[in-house]
């Protein structure tokens, strides 16, 4: 008699396949023609969320990381948790007007429009090694803007880390030669 593995057991054998089941496609958001990758179901499943975070953290074990820069807003979710796992500081890169002290500001182009990011002055020490983290790598513009904020403070971006990468948009190529890590690729 042939033994068949149940579908739920297969997910146990391949953690990334399990996690990817929780990324939901939302057509025509935020505008017609865009297929949005929604991570909220992934965040709602503790196992899937741990898989993504642990996979990212494992890729930086043994690297010297001083700071993890999380990009507003979903980058905060992954960035804060990754900073804790790597014993590094967490630094938010926020939309204008959200930080109370003196900031550095950069303007950049996104897939849909122009935007700005700010970071508190003095949040990255001179010579610090930083990772820029966001939920999604699309064209790379937001990640490059966050890296520019790190550089303004005398820090170095040693890697970029993403839960999801949309490879067909070419963002990785814009971030190279700096190390780019993503967990789920589409």
N, C-alpha and C positions, 0 to 999 in steps of 0.2 A: 504494500500500500504506500503510495506516494504521499509524503508529508508536505503540506503547503503552509507557508508562513502567512499569518493574517496581516492585513494591510497596516494595522496599528503597530505591529511588531516591526515591520519594515521601516517605519518612521523612526523607531528606536535605534535601528542600525545606522541610519543616516541623519544625523542631527540637523544638518543644513537643509535637507529636503523637508524635514519637519518644520523648521522655522519659516521656510519660504511659503508654506501653505497659508501662513497668516498675513501675507502681504496682499492687500485687496486692491484690485484695479477699479478705478473710478473714471469712466469715460467723460470726456468733455469738461474736465475741471483742471485748472481754473478758467479755461476758456475752450471753445470748440476746437476739436482736433487733438487735444492733449489727453493722453492716458495717464492719469495720476496714480502713483504708487502710494497707497495709504498704509502707514505702519501702525495705526491705532489697534487693529486686531492683534498684531505681533506684541505690542506693549501690554495688551490685556492677558496674554498667555504667559505666565511666569517662566515656563520651560523655554519657550521660543525666545523670550527676552534674554534669559541667561545664556542661551546658546550663542546669540549674536554678540553679547558683551564678552563672554569668555573667549570666543573665537578672536575677537579684536585684541583683547588683553594678551592672549598667548603669543600674538605676533610681535609684541613689544617686550616680552620677558627678556631680561638681560640688557636691554637698551637703557641708556641713561636718559630719563625723561624728567624734566623739571616742572613743566606746566602742560596742561591740556586745555586748549582753547575751544570752547563750545560755541557754535554759531546759533544765534536766536532763530527759532525757538526750539525746534526738535533736536538740534545739536546739543542743547543743554541736557536733554534726557540721557543721551549716550555719553556725552563728554563728562558729566559729573560722575557717573558710575565708573567710567573708564579711569578717570583721575584717581578715584578711591582705590581701584584695583591695582594701579601702578604706583601708588604712594606719591602722587604728584599734586601740585596745586591745580585748582580749576579756575579758569579765567573766562568770563563771558564776553563775547563779541555781540553787541546789541544794536538794535535799531536806534536811530537818533532820538535823543531826549529821554532815554530810559535810565541812564546812569547819572547819579547825583553829583559826582565830583568832576574835576577837569578831565577831558578825554582827548584822545587822538581820533580823527575821523577820516574815512576813505569813501570815495564814490566808485561805483562799479556797475557793469551791465549784467543783468540776469537774462534768463531765457525769455522773459516777458517784458522787462522794463529796465529802468535805471534804479539803483538803490544805494543806500549808505549804511555803513557799519561804524560803530564806535567802541572804544575800549578805554577803560580808565588808564590815565598816565600812571606809570609806576607799577602796573600790575604784572609786568614781565621784567625780571631783573636782567641787567646787562650780561650777555653771554649765555642766557638760559636756553635750554634745548626744549622746544615745544612741538606738540602734535596738534594739528587743527582737526577737529571732529565735527561732522555733521551727519544727518540721517541719510542724505542722498547726494551722490555725485552726478551731476548732469553735465553742464558745460564747463564747470570749474571756476566760474567767475566769483562766486561767493567765497569759496575756499581761498582763492588767490587774494581777495580783499582782506580776509582775516589774516593771512600770512603777512600782508603788507603792514598791518597793525602791529604784529609781532616784531617785524623788522624795524619799525619806527622807534621801538623801545630798546633796540639793541639785542634782541633775541634772535634765535635761529629756528626755523621750521625744519625739523628732521623727518617729519612724515605727515601724511594726511590719512585720516581714517574715516570710513563711511560704512553704514549698515548696508546700503544699497548703492549699486553703480549702474547707471544707464549707459552702457558701453557705446551704443550707436551715436551718442551725442559728442563723443570725443573729449570729454573733460579730463580724463587721465593724461592724455598727451599734452594738455596745457599745463599740467602740474609737474610733469617730469622735468628734470631728472630726480626730483625729490621722491622718496618712497611713497607709494600710494597703496593703501590696503582697503579692500572692501570685502564684505562677507557674502552678500547676495548680489549676483550680476544678472542683468537683463539686457 
